[in-house]
């Protein structure tokens, strides 16, 4: 008997929802949102300034924040996968 792809989705979604309540993941999400807000402010600041030196500094800040966001997302993926593995092991027992 073949299982339809659509039948698998609810189980995965349930696992992800459970992981979403994880305090560490919530902290990572909060940090990501903070970085996102900082980028919005820097973008506005970049568009307003005419000084090339100031623009250069702002671009460096944007690059730094973008790297932090990327690392945040990588960590979030690792933790989510780990939590899903833990849930799978618990459900097998």
N, C-alpha and C positions, 0 to 999 in steps of 0.2 A: 504494500500500500504506500503510495507516494503522499508526502505531506506537502500541501500547498504552501508557497512562500508566505502568503498572507497569514497563515495560521501560526507561523513562528514569530511574527512581529510583536504581538502582545506580551509574550514572555520576556523578550529583550527589553521592551519599553518598561515593564515592571521592574526589572533589574536596574535599569538606568535611573528610574525614579527613586528607588531606594538609595542608590549611590548619591543622588543629588542632595539628599538630606545629610550627607556626611559633613561634619564640621570643618574638616580640613579642606574639602572641596569648596565649601561655602567661603572659606577664607581666600582661597585661590580666585574664586569668582569675584569676590569683593575687590581684591587687588587688581584684577583685570579691568573691572569697571573704573577703578581709580585711574589706572593708566590711560584708559580710553578718554576720560574726562580731561586729563592733563594734555593729551594730544589735541583735543578740540580747542583748548585754550591756546596752546602753542600755535596751532594753525591760524587762528584769528590774529594772534600777535604777529605771526610771520607775514600775513597779508597786509597788515597795517604799517609795518616798518619799511623804511626806504634805505636804511643803512645796510650796506653789504656785510659789514662786520657783525652787526646784530643778527642779520639773516643767517650768517654762518653759525653763530652760536645757537640760534634756535634750531637749525637743521641738525646740529650735533645732539641737542637735547632730544629731538624727535627720534633720531636714530637710536639713542640710548634707551628710550622708553620702548621703542619697537622691539629691541632685543629682549628687554625684560618681559614684554608681552609674549613674545615667542617662547621664551623659557617657561613662563607661566603656563602656557597652553601645553607644552610638552609634559610638564610635571602633572598637569591635570589629566592628560591622557593616560600617563603611567599609573596614576592613583586609581583612576576609573577602571582600568583593566585589572588592576590588582584586586579592587573591591569586587568586581564581577567574578573573578576566579574564586575568591573567598566564598561568595554566595553560592557558586556552583558546587564547591566542596561541601558546604553545609547542607545543601539540598540533596546531595547524594547519600549523606549519612542517615 
